[in-house]
Amino acid sequence: MRAMSSRHTQRRPITLWTHAALCVLLALTTGNSPAQELKLKLSTELATVPDLAVAMAVAPRTEAVKPVNDALLARDGQPPLGVGDQIAITVFGQPDLSAEVTVGESGSIMVPLIGTLNVLNMSAAQLETMVAKRLKDGGYLQNPGVSVQIRQLRSQLVSVIGEVQRPGRYPIQGKMTVLEALATAGGLTQRADKSILVLRKSPTTVSGDSVREEISIQLDTAGAQFRGRLDAPLVNDDVVYVAVQKLFYIHGEVRRPGAYPMEQGLNIMKALALSGGVSERGSKGRIKVHRLDAQKVLREIRAELPMTIEPDDVIYVDERLF
């Protein structure tokens, strides 16, 4: 036995599949009933195998459900479990202990031999550690290898609405950014505005109220800051809203009257250029802008060429007097 232990210490750490094969071999060579086999400890030789939980580098073993924070999400790469999520629990070498379960309304699941576990707001790695610990403490397995995979995520959703091809609610699979959410919704329509709004619930205050936070992303802004905002991760219950493109209107004595999309820094001179310029009968000195004020009253403003245009402005170029 000493020679065998010496050989084990010189070998490389046992692989996941080798450990599973040893568990199956032990079950096949034991003459006891299945219930008794589950209660048996692994042999002295298997006891020298490094703890699989350590080899898989799972999270520290703890049964307490901790609030999910940014650091936990970054480490696990998965959002916290919630009501309606479908997960697969695999115990290597023990198919009778493996199960696919759905998180119930109370936030709990049923695991073979272990019973009911509250998994609300728990990460996949935390659940792996808890199941392995319960199997070990209950005397069912000495070094259980447990894997938890999220089959379908229903508790973590974002809404993408407005001028996108497929508006709707979409699950957050792992990490979803603003850009990925827009791509999942089929991209923008031709009528989409160049400004995107992300609506997010702020943390609940002492009084119990929560306020929607608005994050504006300008698509026509260049630079790393613009890209960084599109790559910002979304969280549960975020709403990505793409508004209809804002327009201004120009008619009268111009070559191409009609509706045109708004741009940053747009003034009367640029609007005339977009519409093909003033016609032979028009006058640059006789331009009027019809605009709704704060009280939704239509005002007529005598316009100069440097005047800034606002969304929904109606520009009228009048004829020359002579």
N, C-alpha and C positions, 0 to 999 in steps of 0.2 A: 504493500500500500504506500510505503514511503517512496518507492521508485516511481509509482504512478503519480504521486503528488509532485515529485520532482519534475517529471515530464510535463505535467500541467503547468507548472510555473514557468517553464521555458517556452511554452507555446505562445503563439499570438492570441489575443482575446478572441474567444469563440464568437463565431458569426451568428446572426439572427436565425438563419435557416438551419444551422447545426444544432442550435438549442431546440428548435422546434422538432427536428428529427429525433433527438434524444428523448424528448417528452413522449412522442408517438411510440418509440421503441419500448419505453418503460411501460406504457399502457398495454401493449401487445403481449409482453412477457409476464404480466402479472395475472394470476389466476383468480383473483378476488372479483367481486361484483363491481359494476361501474360506480356505485355509490361509495364503496369502500376505497376504490382506486383513487377517487378524487380526494379522499381524506389522507391518503398516504403521503408521507414526506418523500422528497427526492432522495436518491441514494447518496451515500457518503461521497461517491465519486462525482456526482452532479453538483454536490455542495461546493466543490472547488471552482465551479464555473463562475466567472465574474457576474455580478448582478446585472441583469439585462437592462434594468431601468437606468443604471449608470452608463452602460454602453450606448443606450439610445439617447442619452443626454436630455432627459425629460426635465420638467420643472421640478423644483424642490418639493418633496412630499409633504402635503398638508391637506387636511380635510376641510379646512375653513374656506368658505366661498368669499373671495376677496373682490372688491369692486374692480372692474376692468379699467385700466388706464392706458395711456399711450405707450408706455414702455412694454406692457404685457402684450398689446396688439403687435408691436414691432417684433417681439421675440417669437410669438407663436405664429404670426402671419394669419391669424384667424380672428374673427369677431367673437364676442361672448355668446354662449348658447342662450336661446330664448324659447318661448312657447311656440310650438309648431315645427321646430327644427327636427329633421330626421338625421339620425346619427347611426353609424355602424361601430359596434364594439367587438374587437377581435382579440381573443386570448390564444396566443400561438400554441399549437399542439393540443388544444382542447376545444374542438368545434362545438361541443355541447354547452360550453360557457359563452360562446360568441352569440351576438344578437343584434338585430336592427330594431331600433326603438325610436319613438317620437316623443318629444318633450311635451308633457301634458299641460293643462291649464294651470296647475299648481306649480309648474316648473320642475317636476320630478319625472324620473324614469324607473322602470323595473329591470333589474339585472339578475340573471340566474345565480342562485345560491346567496347572493348578497342582499337582494331585496330592493327596497325603494331608496333612491338617491336623489337629493335635491341638487340640480345642476344649473339652476338659473344664474346667469351672469358668469358662469364658469367657462374657462377656456378648454380646448380639447386636451391640451397637455395636463391641465389640472385634473381633468376627469380620468385620464390614463393613470395618473399617479394614485388617485383615490381608489380606483378599481383594483389596481395591483396591490395596494396596501391592504384592502379588505380581504382579498383572496389569500394573502400571506398571513395576516393576523388570524383569519378563520381556520388556518391549518389546511387549506385546500391545495395550495401550491407553495413551494418554497421560494422560487425565483420566477414569478409569473411575468410573462411578456405580454403587454397589453397595448393595443393600437386603437385609437379613436379617430374616425373619419366622419366629416360632415357630408352627408349625402345630399341633403337639400336644405337650404337656408330660407326660412320663412319669417323669422323674427326680425331680421335686419334688412330693412327696405329703404330705398330712396325713390322719390317721385320725380319724373322728368316730364314737364308739361310745356305747353305753348307751341312754338313753331319748330317742332321736330317731326320726323317722319312717323314715329311710333310712340306717341305719348303713353305713359303708364307708370306702374310701380315695378321696380326691378330689385332683385335680391343683391345684397353686397356679398360677392364671392371673394373671400380673402380681403384684398384691398381694392377699392374702387375709387378712382379719381374723377374729377369733373369731366375731363376729356373722355375717359372711358364710359362714363354714364351717357354722354352725348352720342358716342359711337354705338352703344348698346341700343339706344333709342332710334338708330337709323340715320343719325346726322341731322343737320339743319335743313329746313325748307328754303326755297328761294325768297320767301317773304320774311325770313328771320332777321331780327335786329342784330347789330354788332355788339350789343351789350347783353350779358348773361347775368342773371340774379340768382344767387344761392341763398335760400331762406333756411335758417337754422334756429332751433329752440335753444335759448340760452339756459344755463343752469337755473334750477328753481330757487327763488329767493327765500328769505326767512318767512315771508308772509304766504309762501306757497304759490306765488305767481311765476309764470315763465313768459319771457318775451321773445318774439321772433327777431333774430339778428339777420341783417341783410348784408350780403357780401357781393359787391359788383365786380364783374370781370369784363373788361373791354377787349373785344377780339381784335380790333384794329390797332392796338397798342403794341409796338415792337419791344423786344428786349427780354432779358432773363426774368424780370419780375412778372411779366405777362405769362410766360411759360410756367413759372413757378405756381401761379394761381390756378392754372388749368390742371397742374399735376397735384394740387392739394387733395388729400383724401377726404371722402365723404363719410359721414356717420349716419347712424340709424335715424330715420324720419326727416332727413334733409330733403328739400325741394329745390330742384334745378328748374328755373323758369326762363324760357326764351320768348321774349316779347315779339310782337309784330314790328317789322321795320318801320321806323319813323320816317315820314315823308314831308316834303313841302311841295307846293303847287305854284306853277308859273303859267300865266296866259296873257293874252293881249298881243302886242306887236313884237313877238319873238319868233324865231324860225322854227323851233320845235317845242311848242307848248305841251304841258302835261305834268305828271307827278314824278318827282325825283327823290331818291333816298337822301336822308340827312347825313351830313359828314361833320366832323369836328372842325370848328373854325370857319364854317360856311358863312359867307356874306353875300350881299346883293351882286357884287361884281362877279364872284365865282358862280352864282346861280345863273346869271346871264350867259356866262361861258358854257355851262352845261346845257343850256337850252338853245345853243347855236348862235347866241348874240341877238341884238336888237335888229329888227327888220328895217328896210329902207323907210318905212312910214312911221317907225317908232321913235321915241325920244327918251334918252337916258335921264333927262331932267324931270320927266313926268312918270315917276314910278310910285305906286302906292302898295302898302302891305296891309292886308286884312288879318287881324290877330285877335284871338280870344284872350281876355285878361283874366285875372285871378277869380273874378266873379262870373266868368263864362259869358261876358258881354263882348260882342264883336266890335272891335275898334278899327278905324281906318287911320293909318300912319303914313305920313309923307316920308318916303325913304330916300336916303342917300346911298351911293355905291358902297361905302365902307360899313354900312349897317349890318349887324349880325342877324342871321335868320334863326328862327326857332321852329321846332316841329309843328306841323299843321299850318304854318304860315301860307297865305295865298298872296302871291306877288302879281300885280297887274301893271303891265307896261302900256301906257296910253299913247295915242297918236301925237305926232308933232302938230303944233298950232299952225305952222305954215311951211 
